[in-house]
Amino acid sequence: MKQTLQMVLGLNLREIRISRALSQEQFADLLGFHRTYMGGVERGERNLTLVSLEKIADALAIDPVTLLKPSPANQ
Amino acid sequence: MKQTLQMVLGLNLREIRISRALSQEQFADLLGFHRTYMGGVERGERNLTLVSLEKIADALAIDPVTLLKPSPANQ
């Protein structure tokens, strides 16, 4: 099945969060979103806007386009 | 100035539309959006969601991630 952008984004964010040894709550605080919202993003349930995607990428100091590319670890 | 994702998307879509020799109206019809909405997208004024981005990419048979990468023609 083709992965949606929401799913790819969620998997990539979870990978980044774990690589930085952050809890979901710490990660949400860092990004300026509510914990339950970020949980939904990680599960690929949230249809984010481009502005929200940029806000997350800026907070992580990552290129937003990279966040939408399937990670080899998640294939 | 850093280009926003909205601006990059708009420029890329305009480039694709022109390369396919389509009017804004024809392009909007192809993508299933209203002409005035697509005009706003091309001008980088619309904060699209990931689902809308995928819908556009599918209609154009293009990888959605490509649509968010700055095109060399638009630097």
Backbone of each chain as ProteinMPNN parsed JSONL, in Angstrom:
{"seq_chain_A": "MKQTLQMVLGLNLREIRISRALSQEQFADLLGFHRTYMGGVERGERNLTLVSLEKIADALAIDPVTLLKPSPANQ", "coords_chain_A": {"N_chain_A": [[0.845, -1.199, 0.0], [0.445, 2.214, -0.758], [2.131, 4.666, 1.07], [0.691, 7.378, 2.781], [1.317, 10.955, 2.802], [0.858, 11.919, 5.359], [1.259, 9.638, 6.909], [3.949, 9.034, 6.379], [5.187, 11.347, 7.363], [4.496, 11.134, 10.087], [5.837, 8.751, 10.87], [8.482, 9.528, 10.379], [8.763, 11.633, 12.195], [8.422, 10.315, 14.616], [10.669, 8.694, 14.561], [12.691, 10.64, 14.676], [12.12, 11.795, 17.163], [12.612, 9.638, 18.904], [15.288, 9.214, 18.349], [16.334, 11.429, 19.504], [15.909, 10.932, 22.07], [13.534, 11.715, 23.423], [10.468, 12.069, 25.248], [6.975, 11.67, 24.259], [5.633, 13.807, 25.339], [7.64, 15.672, 25.961], [8.549, 16.137, 23.406], [6.315, 17.259, 22.145], [6.133, 19.62, 23.637], [8.513, 20.842, 22.868], [7.956, 21.369, 20.204], [5.825, 22.991, 20.377], [3.184, 22.158, 20.336], [0.136, 20.57, 21.476], [0.259, 17.637, 23.52], [-1.523, 15.485, 22.912], [-2.289, 16.139, 20.345], [0.169, 15.947, 18.97], [0.592, 13.23, 19.319], [-1.353, 12.211, 17.609], [-0.328, 13.189, 15.207], [2.043, 11.698, 15.005], [0.938, 9.178, 14.678], [0.026, 9.398, 12.14], [-2.44, 10.489, 11.707], [-3.169, 13.079, 11.337], [-4.018, 15.731, 9.256], [-1.968, 17.792, 8.34], [-1.197, 21.297, 7.702], [0.782, 23.153, 5.304], [2.022, 25.277, 6.631], [2.051, 24.402, 9.315], [3.686, 22.183, 9.026], [6.088, 23.447, 8.315], [6.56, 24.859, 10.654], [7.086, 22.808, 12.485], [9.356, 21.686, 11.261], [11.143, 23.839, 11.397], [11.435, 24.076, 14.19], [12.796, 21.742, 14.678], [15.054, 22.133, 13.274], [15.328, 21.134, 10.651], [15.079, 20.321, 7.179], [11.933, 20.874, 5.788], [11.021, 19.345, 3.615], [12.416, 16.985, 3.79], [11.123, 15.731, 5.865], [8.923, 14.62, 4.685], [9.752, 12.615, 3.108], [9.95, 9.138, 2.609], [11.58, 7.287, 5.1], [14.433, 5.143, 5.037], [14.415, 3.405, 7.163], [11.795, 2.991, 7.69], [10.5, 1.597, 5.694]], "CA_chain_A": [[0.0, 0.0, 0.0], [1.194, 3.464, -0.801], [2.068, 5.458, 2.301], [0.292, 8.767, 2.601], [2.256, 11.93, 3.366], [0.621, 11.975, 6.81], [1.891, 8.475, 7.526], [5.405, 9.202, 6.271], [5.555, 12.397, 8.319], [4.377, 10.594, 11.443], [6.931, 7.806, 11.115], [9.742, 10.274, 10.448], [8.817, 12.396, 13.448], [8.642, 9.37, 15.714], [12.078, 8.297, 14.475], [13.503, 11.765, 15.172], [11.886, 11.929, 18.61], [13.305, 8.553, 19.607], [16.738, 9.417, 18.195], [16.727, 12.499, 20.43], [15.588, 10.424, 23.421], [12.498, 12.558, 24.017], [9.131, 11.496, 25.409], [6.001, 12.369, 23.422], [5.291, 15.076, 25.979], [8.771, 16.587, 25.754], [8.59, 16.451, 21.976], [5.208, 18.188, 21.892], [6.52, 20.906, 24.223], [9.559, 21.408, 22.015], [7.38, 21.817, 18.928], [4.774, 23.972, 20.627], [1.848, 21.595, 20.135], [-0.371, 19.779, 22.593], [0.714, 16.244, 23.491], [-2.459, 14.587, 22.206], [-2.21, 16.482, 18.917], [1.399, 15.365, 18.424], [0.38, 11.782, 19.248], [-2.088, 11.992, 16.361], [0.593, 13.425, 14.082], [2.947, 10.527, 14.923], [0.171, 8.038, 14.163], [-0.371, 9.665, 10.753], [-3.882, 10.772, 11.7], [-3.419, 14.51, 11.22], [-3.829, 16.316, 7.932], [-1.331, 19.077, 8.624], [-1.015, 22.283, 6.633], [2.182, 23.462, 4.988], [2.562, 26.157, 7.673], [2.349, 23.569, 10.484], [4.86, 21.378, 8.672], [7.256, 24.338, 8.405], [6.776, 25.185, 12.072], [7.738, 21.625, 13.063], [10.698, 21.554, 10.677], [11.976, 24.911, 11.966], [11.745, 23.751, 15.59], [13.744, 20.626, 14.676], [16.183, 22.536, 12.43], [15.371, 20.137, 9.578], [14.39, 20.712, 5.952], [10.583, 20.288, 5.823], [10.842, 18.355, 2.548], [12.97, 15.726, 4.306], [10.131, 15.099, 6.748], [7.891, 13.953, 3.876], [10.375, 11.528, 2.334], [9.996, 7.879, 3.362], [12.881, 6.946, 5.645], [14.757, 3.74, 4.788], [14.11, 2.618, 8.355], [10.337, 2.798, 7.804], [9.929, 0.97, 4.491]], "C_chain_A": [[0.874, 1.24, 0.0], [1.021, 4.215, 0.521], [1.603, 6.869, 1.98], [1.365, 9.684, 3.192], [2.098, 12.014, 4.882], [1.335, 10.832, 7.516], [3.414, 8.598, 7.507], [5.892, 10.228, 7.292], [5.536, 11.859, 9.748], [5.514, 9.651, 11.79], [8.264, 8.531, 11.25], [9.86, 11.034, 11.762], [9.058, 11.471, 14.641], [10.11, 8.941, 15.753], [12.983, 9.396, 15.047], [13.354, 11.908, 16.682], [12.664, 10.877, 19.383], [14.817, 8.743, 19.52], [17.23, 10.52, 19.126], [16.365, 12.155, 21.884], [14.574, 11.302, 24.146], [11.206, 11.765, 24.183], [8.184, 12.247, 24.473], [5.672, 13.737, 24.009], [6.406, 16.109, 25.785], [8.823, 17.062, 24.299], [7.504, 17.473, 21.628], [5.555, 19.576, 22.437], [7.537, 21.62, 23.337], [8.962, 22.026, 20.757], [6.246, 22.822, 19.116], [3.373, 23.48, 20.298], [1.41, 20.848, 21.394], [0.044, 18.317, 22.413], [-0.228, 15.325, 22.706], [-2.462, 14.872, 20.701], [-0.983, 15.825, 18.288], [1.309, 13.841, 18.36], [-0.335, 11.422, 17.955], [-1.22, 12.201, 15.13], [1.496, 12.208, 13.9], [2.224, 9.3, 14.366], [-0.322, 8.257, 12.727], [-1.839, 10.015, 10.616], [-4.206, 12.232, 11.407], [-3.061, 15.04, 9.837], [-3.272, 17.727, 8.098], [-1.332, 20.004, 7.415], [0.478, 22.493, 6.403], [2.808, 24.342, 6.077], [2.907, 25.356, 8.935], [3.587, 22.711, 10.239], [6.134, 22.212, 8.791], [7.59, 24.667, 9.853], [7.511, 24.034, 12.767], [9.17, 21.512, 12.571], [11.644, 22.609, 11.25], [12.394, 24.565, 13.39], [12.782, 22.631, 15.676], [15.016, 20.949, 13.895], [16.43, 21.509, 11.33], [14.658, 20.714, 8.358], [12.993, 20.071, 5.946], [10.366, 19.211, 4.76], [11.335, 16.984, 3.009], [11.953, 14.979, 5.157], [9.056, 14.343, 5.97], [8.438, 12.81, 3.03], [10.397, 10.258, 3.168], [11.42, 7.591, 3.813], [13.169, 5.484, 5.36], [14.368, 2.833, 5.953], [12.616, 2.26, 8.431], [9.691, 2.13, 6.589], [9.236, -0.343, 4.845]], "O_chain_A": [[1.904, 1.299, 0.672], [-0.093, 4.374, 1.02], [2.069, 7.481, 1.019], [2.208, 9.248, 3.976], [3.083, 12.163, 5.606], [1.936, 11.017, 8.574], [4.082, 8.302, 8.498], [6.879, 10.006, 7.993], [6.461, 12.107, 10.522], [6.09, 9.736, 12.874], [9.076, 8.204, 12.116], [10.93, 11.074, 12.369], [9.805, 11.807, 15.559], [10.715, 8.837, 16.82], [13.915, 9.118, 15.802], [14.336, 12.117, 17.395], [13.299, 11.179, 20.393], [15.542, 8.475, 20.478], [18.404, 10.548, 19.495], [16.499, 12.978, 22.79], [14.73, 11.598, 25.331], [10.887, 10.9, 23.367], [8.522, 13.312, 23.957], [5.458, 14.704, 23.277], [6.141, 17.272, 25.482], [9.103, 18.227, 24.014], [7.756, 18.434, 20.901], [5.302, 20.586, 21.781], [7.443, 22.822, 23.09], [9.409, 23.078, 20.3], [5.767, 23.426, 18.156], [2.478, 24.277, 20.016], [2.226, 20.538, 22.262], [0.162, 17.829, 21.289], [0.225, 14.486, 21.928], [-2.618, 13.96, 19.889], [-1.07, 15.223, 17.218], [1.877, 13.223, 17.46], [0.023, 10.453, 17.285], [-1.352, 11.489, 14.135], [1.695, 11.739, 12.78], [2.824, 8.482, 13.669], [-1.007, 7.401, 12.166], [-2.423, 9.861, 9.544], [-5.372, 12.592, 11.245], [-1.961, 14.825, 9.327], [-3.999, 18.716, 8.01], [-1.449, 19.566, 6.27], [1.316, 22.067, 7.198], [3.982, 24.178, 6.41], [3.941, 25.601, 9.556], [4.423, 22.535, 11.125], [7.144, 21.736, 9.309], [8.759, 24.743, 10.23], [8.441, 24.26, 13.54], [10.088, 21.273, 13.354], [12.801, 22.316, 11.553], [13.555, 24.735, 13.763], [13.557, 22.573, 16.631], [15.947, 20.144, 13.854], [17.557, 21.073, 11.099], [13.731, 21.511, 8.501], [12.878, 18.853, 6.083], [9.608, 18.267, 4.983], [10.752, 15.956, 2.666], [11.924, 13.749, 5.169], [8.353, 13.51, 6.542], [7.693, 12.127, 2.329], [10.82, 10.291, 4.324], [12.356, 7.644, 3.014], [12.261, 4.656, 5.427], [14.038, 1.662, 5.767], [12.228, 1.338, 9.149], [8.466, 2.104, 6.474], [8.696, -1.014, 3.965]]}, "seq_chain_B": "MKQTLQMVLGLNLREIRISRALSQEQFADLLGFHRTYMGGVERGERNLTLVSLEKIADALAIDPVTLLKPSPANQ", "coords_chain_B": {"N_chain_B": [[15.618, 36.213, 1.094], [13.977, 33.548, 2.73], [12.201, 31.119, 0.929], [8.821, 30.258, 1.397], [7.081, 27.109, 1.879], [4.611, 27.266, 0.645], [5.053, 29.215, -1.296], [7.038, 28.029, -2.869], [5.66, 25.766, -3.797], [3.629, 27.036, -5.284], [5.096, 28.319, -7.336], [6.27, 26.103, -8.574], [3.988, 24.754, -9.478], [2.953, 26.59, -11.288], [4.984, 26.579, -13.16], [4.786, 23.926, -14.091], [2.199, 23.973, -15.148], [2.489, 25.837, -17.24], [4.387, 24.511, -18.756], [2.858, 22.475, -19.706], [1.225, 23.771, -21.339], [-1.256, 24.84, -20.484], [-4.158, 26.768, -19.637], [-4.954, 28.799, -16.723], [-7.529, 28.183, -16.009], [-8.041, 25.725, -17.308], [-6.153, 24.198, -16.008], [-7.025, 24.276, -13.353], [-9.456, 22.909, -13.67], [-8.479, 20.395, -14.405], [-7.265, 19.619, -12.033], [-9.332, 19.609, -10.312], [-10.119, 21.761, -8.75], [-11.437, 25.028, -7.897], [-11.085, 27.763, -10.172], [-10.314, 30.295, -9.102], [-9.334, 29.562, -6.63], [-7.12, 27.974, -7.358], [-5.621, 29.945, -8.584], [-4.828, 31.412, -6.353], [-3.281, 29.47, -5.102], [-1.163, 29.227, -6.935], [-0.04, 31.733, -6.598], [1.093, 31.445, -4.18], [-0.423, 31.875, -1.934], [-1.993, 30.167, -0.525], [-2.498, 28.04, 2.186], [-2.083, 25.021, 1.978], [-3.272, 21.687, 2.805], [-1.764, 18.494, 3.633], [-3.25, 16.482, 2.41], [-4.538, 17.824, 0.298], [-2.31, 18.55, -1.17], [-1.4, 16.029, -1.947], [-3.528, 15.257, -3.536], [-3.338, 17.026, -5.688], [-0.794, 16.306, -6.645], [-1.251, 13.639, -7.388], [-3.107, 13.99, -9.47], [-1.465, 15.181, -11.313], [0.34, 13.234, -11.743], [2.79, 13.189, -10.36], [5.464, 13.086, -7.98], [4.568, 14.079, -4.749], [6.452, 15.235, -3.03], [8.346, 16.342, -4.694], [7.043, 18.587, -5.592], [7.406, 20.4, -3.588], [9.995, 21.086, -3.566], [12.4, 23.583, -4.222], [12.555, 24.752, -7.517], [15.174, 24.787, -9.953], [14.731, 26.714, -11.863], [13.38, 28.663, -10.568], [14.894, 29.967, -8.672]], "CA_chain_B": [[14.509, 35.734, 1.934], [13.664, 32.132, 2.571], [10.896, 30.856, 0.31], [7.961, 29.35, 2.146], [6.606, 25.953, 1.111], [3.498, 27.719, -0.191], [5.602, 29.937, -2.439], [7.717, 27.049, -3.727], [4.602, 24.978, -4.438], [2.968, 27.866, -6.29], [5.992, 28.509, -8.477], [6.405, 24.814, -9.263], [2.74, 24.444, -10.192], [2.86, 27.485, -12.445], [5.952, 26.071, -14.14], [4.211, 22.711, -14.689], [1.041, 24.388, -15.954], [2.969, 26.468, -18.472], [5.067, 23.486, -19.558], [1.826, 21.653, -20.336], [0.454, 24.686, -22.196], [-2.631, 24.918, -19.99], [-4.596, 28.016, -19.004], [-5.26, 28.602, -15.297], [-8.846, 27.541, -15.91], [-7.872, 24.312, -17.685], [-5.359, 23.566, -14.958], [-7.922, 24.109, -12.205], [-10.392, 21.834, -14.014], [-7.725, 19.14, -14.357], [-6.952, 19.282, -10.642], [-10.566, 19.508, -9.542], [-10.303, 22.903, -7.857], [-11.982, 26.22, -8.541], [-10.065, 28.585, -10.826], [-9.782, 31.349, -8.217], [-8.533, 28.888, -5.602], [-5.831, 27.595, -7.951], [-4.855, 31.18, -8.763], [-4.227, 31.691, -5.046], [-2.219, 28.471, -4.876], [-0.008, 29.614, -7.774], [0.578, 32.938, -6.033], [1.673, 31.109, -2.873], [-1.262, 32.473, -0.894], [-2.849, 29.16, 0.1], [-1.858, 27.138, 3.131], [-2.695, 23.723, 1.674], [-3.025, 20.541, 3.677], [-1.056, 17.377, 2.992], [-4.179, 15.747, 1.547], [-4.713, 18.608, -0.93], [-1.052, 18.431, -1.911], [-1.399, 14.689, -2.562], [-4.552, 15.242, -4.576], [-2.75, 17.731, -6.833], [0.313, 15.502, -7.17], [-1.834, 12.476, -8.057], [-3.707, 14.435, -10.733], [-0.37, 15.516, -12.23], [1.223, 12.059, -11.812], [4.093, 13.686, -9.886], [5.727, 12.85, -6.566], [4.229, 15.316, -4.037], [7.639, 15.844, -2.419], [8.978, 17.142, -5.743], [6.332, 19.87, -5.708], [7.824, 21.304, -2.503], [11.419, 21.396, -3.707], [12.622, 24.724, -5.105], [12.999, 24.411, -8.867], [16.309, 25.632, -10.359], [14.229, 27.823, -12.69], [12.704, 29.662, -9.724], [15.779, 30.472, -7.609]], "C_chain_B": [[14.224, 34.264, 1.649], [12.274, 31.969, 1.942], [10.089, 29.932, 1.213], [7.561, 28.182, 1.259], [5.469, 26.372, 0.174], [4.009, 28.398, -1.459], [6.274, 28.972, -3.42], [6.678, 26.23, -4.503], [3.947, 25.769, -5.566], [3.818, 28.045, -7.54], [6.138, 27.218, -9.281], [5.147, 24.493, -10.071], [2.585, 25.329, -11.427], [3.788, 26.994, -13.561], [5.388, 24.839, -14.858], [3.043, 23.074, -15.604], [1.494, 24.963, -17.295], [3.643, 25.438, -19.374], [4.066, 22.578, -20.261], [0.88, 22.5, -21.191], [-1.021, 24.745, -21.8], [-2.911, 26.318, -19.446], [-4.839, 27.739, -17.517], [-6.592, 27.87, -15.13], [-8.758, 26.045, -16.247], [-7.145, 23.546, -16.581], [-6.233, 23.291, -13.719], [-8.914, 22.97, -12.456], [-9.708, 20.472, -13.89], [-7.526, 18.67, -12.92], [-8.19, 19.189, -9.759], [-10.75, 20.61, -8.51], [-10.935, 24.061, -8.631], [-10.84, 27.08, -9.07], [-9.466, 29.636, -9.875], [-8.935, 30.75, -7.083], [-7.157, 28.548, -6.163], [-4.967, 28.817, -8.241], [-4.131, 31.546, -7.475], [-3.096, 30.725, -4.719], [-0.974, 28.859, -5.672], [0.709, 30.843, -7.226], [1.162, 32.685, -4.647], [0.855, 31.63, -1.705], [-2.06, 31.438, -0.106], [-2.048, 28.191, 0.959], [-2.498, 25.749, 2.991], [-2.42, 22.694, 2.76], [-2.277, 19.461, 2.892], [-1.974, 16.614, 2.04], [-4.414, 16.502, 0.23], [-3.468, 18.517, -1.808], [-0.993, 17.081, -2.634], [-2.395, 14.608, -3.716], [-4.011, 15.9, -5.858], [-1.664, 16.875, -7.48], [-0.21, 14.283, -7.93], [-2.393, 12.867, -9.425], [-2.638, 14.745, -11.778], [0.58, 14.34, -12.443], [2.66, 12.44, -11.458], [4.232, 13.31, -8.419], [5.422, 14.137, -5.788], [5.445, 16.017, -3.431], [8.35, 16.756, -3.427], [8.344, 18.53, -5.842], [6.757, 20.878, -4.641], [9.306, 21.661, -2.576], [11.594, 22.591, -4.638], [13.164, 24.26, -6.456], [14.162, 25.316, -9.245], [15.843, 26.86, -11.148], [13.676, 28.957, -11.832], [13.587, 30.229, -8.611], [15.955, 31.98, -7.746]], "O_chain_B": [[14.228, 33.81, 0.505], [11.306, 32.598, 2.369], [10.61, 28.943, 1.73], [7.686, 28.251, 0.036], [5.378, 25.888, -0.954], [3.476, 28.19, -2.549], [6.104, 29.08, -4.635], [6.806, 26.03, -5.711], [3.734, 25.249, -6.662], [3.323, 27.935, -8.662], [6.13, 27.237, -10.512], [5.23, 24.021, -11.204], [2.14, 24.87, -12.479], [3.428, 26.995, -14.738], [5.497, 24.72, -16.079], [2.919, 22.539, -16.706], [0.954, 24.621, -18.347], [3.495, 25.477, -20.595], [4.381, 21.981, -21.29], [-0.129, 22.009, -21.696], [-1.912, 24.706, -22.648], [-2.034, 26.968, -18.877], [-4.919, 26.582, -17.103], [-6.757, 27.049, -14.229], [-9.334, 25.209, -15.55], [-7.481, 22.404, -16.267], [-6.176, 22.213, -13.129], [-9.18, 22.164, -11.564], [-10.275, 19.524, -13.346], [-7.608, 17.477, -12.627], [-8.117, 18.75, -8.611], [-11.449, 20.425, -7.514], [-10.96, 24.063, -9.861], [-9.758, 27.119, -8.483], [-8.251, 29.836, -9.854], [-7.955, 31.349, -6.639], [-6.142, 28.806, -5.517], [-3.741, 28.752, -8.159], [-2.966, 31.943, -7.499], [-2.084, 31.11, -4.135], [0.139, 28.822, -5.147], [1.924, 30.976, -7.374], [1.671, 33.607, -4.01], [1.38, 31.807, -0.606], [-2.73, 31.781, 0.869], [-1.059, 27.606, 0.517], [-3.348, 25.362, 3.794], [-1.466, 22.814, 3.528], [-2.175, 19.511, 1.666], [-1.534, 16.151, 0.987], [-4.481, 15.885, -0.833], [-3.562, 18.42, -3.032], [-0.583, 17.007, -3.793], [-2.134, 13.972, -4.737], [-4.205, 15.39, -6.961], [-1.615, 16.734, -8.702], [0.317, 13.931, -8.985], [-2.181, 12.165, -10.414], [-2.869, 14.594, -12.977], [1.52, 14.436, -13.233], [3.609, 12.072, -12.149], [3.239, 13.224, -7.697], [5.962, 15.191, -6.127], [5.472, 17.243, -3.328], [8.885, 17.803, -3.063], [9.02, 19.516, -6.135], [6.498, 22.074, -4.776], [9.812, 22.433, -1.761], [11.01, 22.622, -5.721], [14.111, 23.477, -6.524], [14.154, 26.497, -8.899], [16.48, 27.913, -11.107], [13.521, 30.081, -12.309], [13.088, 30.898, -7.707], [16.663, 32.594, -6.949]]}, "name": "protein", "num_of_chains": 2, "seq": "MKQTLQMVLGLNLREIRISRALSQEQFADLLGFHRTYMGGVERGERNLTLVSLEKIADALAIDPVTLLKPSPANQMKQTLQMVLGLNLREIRISRALSQEQFADLLGFHRTYMGGVERGERNLTLVSLEKIADALAIDPVTLLKPSPANQ"}
